[in-house]
Amino acid sequence: MIPQQGNQPLLPKERNFEGGDSPAPNQHPAKRRKREDYNGNSSFEEQTTENEHRDGIKEEDNMLLDEQPASDIAPLKPTKWQSTIEKVVKAIVSIRFSQVAAFDTEGPETSEASGFIVDAKNGIILTNRHVACAGPFVGEAVCHDHEEVDVYPIYRDPVHDFGFLKFDPSKIKYMPVTQVELRPELAKVGLDIRVVGNDAGEKLSILAGSISRLDRNTPDYGDLTYNDFNTFYLQAASSTSGGSSGSPVIDIDGNAVALQAGGHTKAATDFFLPLDRIKRALQYVQRGEPVPRGDIQTQFVYRPFDEVRRLGLKAETEEKLRKENKDEIGMLVVETVLPEGPAHGKMEEGDILLTMNGQYITRFVPLEAMLDSNVDKDIDVVIERGGKTLELTVQVGNLHAITPDRYVEVGGSKLNEVSYQLARAYCVPCRGVYVSEPSGMFRLDGPDNGWIVKSVDDKDTPNLDTFIEVMKTIPDRARVPIVYYSIADTHTILVSVVQVDRHWSGFRLAVRNDKTGLWDYTDYGKPIPPRPIEPSTKRFIELDDSLGASKELIRCLVKVSYYMPCRLDGFPRNRKLGAGVIIDKERGFVVVARSIVPTAMGDLTITVADSLVIPGKVIYLHPTHNYAIVKYDPKLIGDTNVLSAPLSDKTLEQGHRVTLVAHNHNQRPVCLNTVVTDITCVTIPHNGTPRFRGINQDGITLDTPLALQCSSGLLASEDGKVQGLWLSYLGERNMNGHDNEYHLGLHISTLLPVLERLQRNEPVNLRSLDIELMPVQMAQASAMGMSDEWIRKVQDANHAKHQVFMIRRTEACSESRDVLKELDLILAVNGKVITRMYELDVQYEAEELEMTILRQKKEMTVKVKTTPISGAGTNRVVFWGGAVLQEPHKAVLQQSKTLPSKIYISARSKGSPAYMYGLVPTNWVTHINAVKVVTLDDLIQAVKDIPDNTYVRVRCVSFDNVPMMLSVKMVNHYFPLIDMVMDPNEECGWKKQTINIA
């Protein structure tokens, strides 16, 4: 049983949560849905260069069966290959695994691969390093007879692509546990081989080939990812593909002669790792001893003699080497020498290696044997440089000492020390604090990743220990500068000012434990409380007098920044920035678009006059109209000359002249005069993954393309009165995977019902019909049966636009759904003809409305009950198995016909059980181990007593109402059960409870 770890972080890290991911192995293909934005099962091939890949796990890339076609001729006698394979397959396993946290060169990921037993007695499986994972690992092995056993890493090589997994042989009950012998000396050019592996534990995969090379240099898989070096690779043409990582390469006698590692994407060429150093490491592991690994932080490359001659190899040296070894065709040449490493200042790129401690070394196996046997000792090295022979003394370092085995979690990010892997790839010193998961407070500006943190709050952070001590001294919510650079561009120093996050996410150190296979956590306790904010007075910029009365409105605009630690309600991002409008400076009320503040879980800061940053909080989220109201403490801005937006009582109409005062995409002020071109109902298409979108409101468009570059602002009349808001609207995701964004104006009268109640400190008890409307022109309405009498009433009621509204959708489980139907035309409400969208807003206080509708050419009057609407948004979240669970939010209700339960999967973490076993966002959970669960409380009660490290049967229903049964393994050490409930008494506005599981 995996022990439970106490002091868990407050929230899973936000970067891992995504609204749509790849299907897990046990999810039936027929039950997949395009709305989930599948990216394909995460293969190592996704991180490779164009030509070379590590064999990962793509379901569509299954290996081919090496079978003979059926024939009418008499059956052939079994060949030796057949009997060999029948014996070997019992030692081959399929490995399902996850790296549950970003670490070093790899992010959190779920994958499948192969491995084979090399020690049946002690339960040791050989597989690839990129399968054993450099970071935290969770996985199981499926044997040939489909028995499943838990596995955990006990050794992964610091450089080479191999690692060992441990399992309990007594858990395999129905077949004998056999092993494959490692025979590296049998690998020869021309050797007939078979690559034998399992694909997801479902079918045997056998591919034939012949070894064509023994001295291929290591393949290049791309930047900022794992790459092997300082070894030869074997080459063959066997056309392996997804799932074959870790497969044994066997000869006809059933001996393993190499380990499958990668291949060429555009040719039938595969790369195998030799077993020489693997066999040595296995012997140490079997004895329970550390594996000595030495290195001088120098990469060598094998070059043939014709190339080495051009580098200055002496003729007599070549003659001597060829005479001693007639098969020798090249030598080792220095490719990279790391700065500050043992060989720095002694060896140079292009140096030709001759001897170490008097022994000629022209190949990698004797090179590593020399280094591994002289850890922390000096060795004598002889090289040739430009035709000159040089003798050097170099101290061999401990390779494990420069291989990270720990990381720190803080502020929603993960950081570890720079590894030898990364340092070698970019020829930088093997030191520094590397951001392995650039999210949260370390989601810095600049390139997407590869950041090394140079200092925090003007304190240098040369290593992880110093970084931890610096972070301990910084209060929560403090704004501090972070100086950093990209490992790929050490010449450019960058700086970002970030807000420290110690309230959403924990601060702890994770250290690898090869005895248990887990990473042990050390929690650094509670943070220093936030510093009190001293009031300060600033001044706004002044616009030119030519802008008239509108020049003063720049004092109404502030910048609003919002950080969300977890993606709720289907919102695609974790950080948004835009402009807000001060509508009440005495109370500190600011109105902002819901595309900037979509939920109530997050950290909100308001920047006043471009110089004063103060905290804010969300006080109201309108459920259908695209605005939120947030609040700041007016005492914190001193005598800053802010201005409450002077609101106009005149409604904008088509052709009116207005002044747009806004911030552009660079957050710079823009002020220009323009004209209202149209006012029409907002009809933003819904997204495949339900998320908030503005509905049932009129949108204002302007006669200037510059308006489309301005995300937020206001619309004012000539006398400087605010008639509308200029807002950004989140739209649907396009074909390129980007989110469309619309920019439209909103009548200022739309927010008055909410604003007036907030100003009076009254509850905002508004009510809704729970329907989505769209405009219908008279020609279409007439064809649907609208009489001439009603057409005249519409024309008399609205001279500017002749239209009525049709019900496009009704919400699931709403009371109005029992009366109103989709495609109904709304003619009047309480006797008033409805031709403008805002005319429906004034009815929202009534508990029941009398509506005249037209349905299937029949006019009727019905009584419709309204339902209360909340301005709080989602107020509870449960994290279980890496899945984010919440009650269905309003966008889900709008796009659903039925609700299978009130447990909606909003997101999931990469590398988690939810990701691995198929708990897909947009699905509902309905049963846990055959027990029906309807609410979040039901789910907590159903799972809290289930033992850790066991499977749970989870019945889900897709968004298309397709039921499915999944099995999900509990991994509470990394993914505890957490209940988050909105609580205004808490410092961050939410109360967190970690629920202990049996």
Secondary structure, DSSP 8 states (H G I E B T S, - for coil): -----SS--SS--GGGEESS----TTS-GGG--GGG----S--GGGGS-SSEEE----GGG----------SS------HHHHHHHHHGGGEEEEEEEE-S-BTTB-SEEEEEEEEEEETTTTEEEE-HHHH-SS-EEEEEE-TTS-EEEEEEEEE-SSSS-EEEE--GGG--SS------B-GGG--TT-EEEEEEEETTTEEEEEEEEEEEEEE------TTS----SS-EEEE-----TT-TT-EEE-TTS-EEEEEEEEETTSS-EEEEESHHHHHHHHHHHTT-----EE-SEEEEEEEHHHHHHTT--HHHHHHHHHH-TT--EEEEEEEE-TTSTTTTT--TT-EEEEETTEE--SHHHHHHHHHTTTTSEEEEEEEETTEEEEEEEE-EEGGGGS--EEEEETTEEEEE--HHHHHHHT--S-SEEEEE--GGG--SSSSS-EEEEEETTEE--SHHHHHHHHHTS-TT-EEEEEEEETTEEEEEEEEEEE---SSS--EEEEE-TTTSSEEEEE--S------------------GGGGGGGGGGGGEEEEEEE-SS--TT---SEEEEEEEEEETTTTEEEE-TTTS-SSSSEEEEEETTTEEEEEEEEEE-SSSS-EEEEE-GGGGTT-------B--S---TT-EEEEEEEETTS-EEEEEEEEEEEEE------SS------SSEEEEES-GGGGGEEEEEEE-TTS-EEEEEEEEEEEE-TTS-EEEEEEEEEGGGGHHHHHHHHTT-----EE--EEEEEEEHHHHHHTT--HHHHHHHHHH-SS--EEEEEEEE-TT-GGGGT--TT-EEEEETTEE--SGGGGGGGTT-SEEEEEEEETTEEEEEEEE-EE--SS---EEEEETTEEEE---HHHHHH-S--S-S-EEEEEETTSHHHHHT--TT-EEEEETTEE--SHHHHHHHHTTS-TTSEEEEEEE-TTS-EEEEEEE--TTTS-EEEEEE-TTSTTSEEEEEE---
